């Protein structure tokens, strides 16, 4: 072999080495993210999820990929979105605030790990065998949001003592509907005050009709119960509550931040962060069956004094002192 030809061959082989090395590098793991809303409506939540991932050493685009699937307020789409992620063969499915998404994912796969965030009892829902020993391929975060129903109704009575009737707005199609109704009835026994249940949950028109109905009932005060359908329509609900001058208590701070009277519930940013941490731990090799269901430690009480004044309500100083945030 001529020397020049040998050098040419050697140079060609050297040029090919980086390509071969790159081809042998393992692909980055892919997280399938099931969201009930949209990317635009949950920017802070997504950043909190990424923050949780980063605490376990995973950074999107550097050593992990996130495939987002959004239901855009239609949780009936969750089965098809979950099935799509299963076909994509993602490494783990995360459903940070969608019980419907978690149930759909569990129905779609028994092998891909699933990390959920749910406002209801995951054992009663069939997501896990127990909180301490989940078993199977599912674990996550239980937010206690449904169990806070009595606390919210108590806050509503304190803020609107002149109200002669309390009404709970419930979505009939939610995965947690039965648990929500049960907690409303339990609250009635605790507070000793009757609470009427009003259903609305198929369309914006249903919500508008419910508020029109309520406006004809003198002395009504309203509880918005926990549901992704209501959360995704928070701007509409807060607008209608103001239009009909209805004292209303909500389950998430995002309602109060845009004009809702008062909110008390799980901090969804904190919940997303916890789900992100668990997702990262699963990617590192821990099994969902061995990860006890976590519970958030942060709950937010937010009072909007601007709205209280518009409704002619006097907020007790003791309640203001307890608030995590007061909007003035």
N, C-alpha and C positions, 0 to 999 in steps of 0.2 A: 504494500500500500504506500502510495506517495505521501510524503510528510504533509504537504498542503491539504490533501484529501482527508488525512487523519485529523488535522486540526479543525477542518470544517465540520467533520462528524462530531467531534468533541464539543465544539461550540454549539452545534444544534442540540445536542443532548443536554448541555448546561442550560440552554434557554428553555428547554422543556421541563426541567426539574421544578421550578416554581409552580407551573401549571399542574404537574402531577401532585405536588404537595397540597395545592389548594383543593384539588379534586378529592383528596383523601381526608380533608378536614370535615368533621361531622357538621351536619346542618344545625342551625340554631333551633332550639325547641320552640314550639308554637303554642301560645295560650289562646284558647277560644273564649271570647268575652261575650256573654249574653246580657244585653241591656234592654230595659223595658221602654226607654225613652229614645233620646237621640244624643249624638255627640255634642251638639250645640247647647243642649239643655243641661248637660251634666259635666261641664268642663272641670269644675272644682273636684267633683267626685272622681273623675278619671285620673286627675293629677294625684289624688290621695291614694288611689289604687297603685299607681306607678311608684309612689313614695314607699308603700308597703313592700312592693317587689324589690326596690333598691336596698331596703334594709336587709334583705337576704342575699344581696349581691347581683341581682338581675336588673339590667337596664335595657329598656326597649331600643332595638336597633343595634345594640352592641353585642348582647349575648342572648337575647330573647326576642321573639316576634309576637305581637298581639293581633289577632284577627277579631275585629269587632263585628258583631251582628246586632242590629237595632230593630226593636219591634215597633218603634214610632207610636207608642201608646196602645198598640194592639197586641195584648198578651195572648190572644188566640193564635198568633203567628209563631209562638215559641216552639211548638213541636217541629215545624219545618226548619226553623233557624238552628235548633239543636241538632237535628238530623244532618244538616249541612256541615256543621262542625265535626260531627262524627265521621262523615265521609271524607272530610279534610284530614282526618287522623291527627287531630291536635294532641298535644301532650297532656293537657289538662283543660277543663272547662270551668270558667269562673262566672257565677251569677250573683254579683254582690248585693243587689237589692230586689231581686225578682224571684219570689217563691214559685211563680208559674214557670219561670225559666229553669229553676232547679229541678222541679218535678218533670219537666219535659226532657231535660238532660238525663235524668235518672231512668226515664222510660226508654230513652234512645240508646243507652250504653250501660253495660255492667262492668266494663273493663277500663275505660278512660276515667281517671280521677276527676271528681267534681267538687268544687268549693263554692258553697252558697252563702248568701246573707238573707235571713228570713225574719219577718216580724212576728211569726207565730211559732208554735211548738213543733220542731222538726220531727220529733218522735211521733206525735199524733198525726202529722202529715205523711208519715211513712218514709221520710228522707233518710233517717238513721235509726238504728236499733235502740240506742240510748245516747245520752249526752256525753257520758264519760267514755263509752266504748262504741263509737258509731258503727263499726263493722262495714263490710262492703267497700264501695268505691267513693263514698260520699262523706264529707265533713264540712264544717263552715262556722258561721256566726249566727247566733240567735239574738235578735235585737231587743226583745221584750216589749216592742212597740204596741202589740195588741193588749198585753197585760196592763198597760198604762191607761186604759180606757177610763177606769173609775177616777184616776187622778185628774184626767182632763175634764171630766164632767164636774168634778169638785172645783176646779179652777174656774170653770164657766159659771157655776153658781155664785162663786165669790165675786166675780167681776160683774155679773148681771143678776144681782139678787132680786130685782123686780120681775124677772122672767117667770111666767106662770106655766110654761111648758118647755121641756127640753126635748130636742129632736136629734136623732143620730142618722146621718146620711151614710148609707151602706151600699156598696156595689154588689149586686147579686151574683156576679160572674167571677168574683175573686176566689183564688185558691184558699183564702183565709176567711171566707164569708161566715162559715159556721162558727169558727172560733171567735170572730168579732161579735156576732149576735149573742153568743154565750156570755162574753165579757160585758156586753151592754146590760143583759139581764142581771148579771152578778152585781153590776154597778147600781142598778135600781135597788137591789136588796141592801146594799151598803149605804147608799145615800138616803133611801127612804123617799125618793122622788120619782114619779113615773117618767119614763123616757119613751117617746114614740120613735119607731124605726121607719125611716123613709128610704125606699130603694131607688137608686138611679145609677146606671152604669153601662149603658150601651152606646150612648152618643152624647155630644154636647147638648143636643136638644133635650135629652132626658134630664140633664142637670138644670138647664134653664127652666124646664117645667116644674122641677122640684122646688126651686127657689120661688117661682111664681105662686106655687101652692102655699109655701110657707109664709109669704108676704101677706096672705089673707088671714093668717092665724095670729091674733093679737097675743103679744107677750112671749113670742117664741125666741129661743136661743138655740144655736146649732153646734153640733159636734160633727166634724168631718173625720170619719173613721179611716184607718190605715188601709191604703190601697194604691197601687201604682197608677191605676186609671185616674184617680183624683190628683195624685202628685203630678202627673203629666199635664193636667188641666188646671194647675194651681192659679194661673193668671185669670182664667175665666171664673173660677170659683171665688177668688178674692174680689173681683170686680162685681159679681152678682151679690155677694154679701154686703158690700158697700152700697150698691144701688138700692137694695131692699132694707138697708139699715138693720141687719141681723147680727147681733153679737155672736161671734163664731170662734171656736177653738179648733186648732189644727194639730197635726201629728209631726210636722217638720218645720224647722226654722225658716226654710225657704218661703213658706207662706207669709209669715210675719214680716220678712224682709221686703216683700213687695206690697205690703199694706194690710195683711191679715191682723186681726186683733191680738191674738195670743197663740203661741205654739209651745208644745212640750213633747219631747220625744228624743229618740236616738239621734245622735249627730251622724248624718249619713257619710260625711267625709271620714270620720273615725271608723265607721263600719267598712267602707271601701278599703281603708288602709289595712285593717285587720284581715280582710279577705285577700288583699295583696300579699301580706306576710305569709298566710297559710298557703297561698298558691306557690310562692317561692320555695317554701319548705317541701311541698310536694315535688316540685321540680328537682330539688336536691336529693330526692329519693325517699322521703318519709311517706308512709302509707296513710291514706285517709282513715282507714280503720283504726289506726293507732293515735290519731290526733283528736283529742276531746273537743266537742263543740265549744267554741269560745263565746263570751258575752261581752259586749261593749261596756266600758266603764264610764262613758261620758254621755250625759243627757242634757239637753239644752232647754231652758225656759226663756222664751223671748217675748217681750211685751212691746206692742206698738202704741205708744201714748198718743201719737197723732190720730190714729184710728179711734182710740178710746174717747178722745175729746170730741171727735166728729159724731160719735154715737151718744154723747152726753153721759159717759160712764166715768165714775170716780174710781181710780185704781187704788186700792189700799196700799199705804206706804210699806206695810210688811211684805206685800207681794212684790213690790218694786225692789225691795232689798234682797229678795231671794233670786231675782232674775239674773240670768247669765248675760243678757243684753237687753237694754231699754232703748227703743228707737224713739227719739224726740224730734 
